[in-house]
């Protein structure tokens, strides 16, 4: 019985580490991507859907970059609405 408890504790620990670091890693990726949206929006021109009017592409790229930065801030602050 003691061996089972020890084995269980060993498998739970990595999950706790991942649970603590995953949101920070995700928020960091949002910061990087959001910043790229705002600083180099031309990177995202090629992946904009053709169904959207071309004149709106740049505004939508900026908007999505700002949304990613807002979500990153929410994740860093552990806000439920951020994801």
ABEGO torsion letter per residue (X at the ends): XAAAAAAAAAAAAAAAAAAAAAAAAAAAAAAAAAAAAAABAAAAAAABBAABBAAAAAAAAAAAAAAAAAAAAAAAAGBAAAX
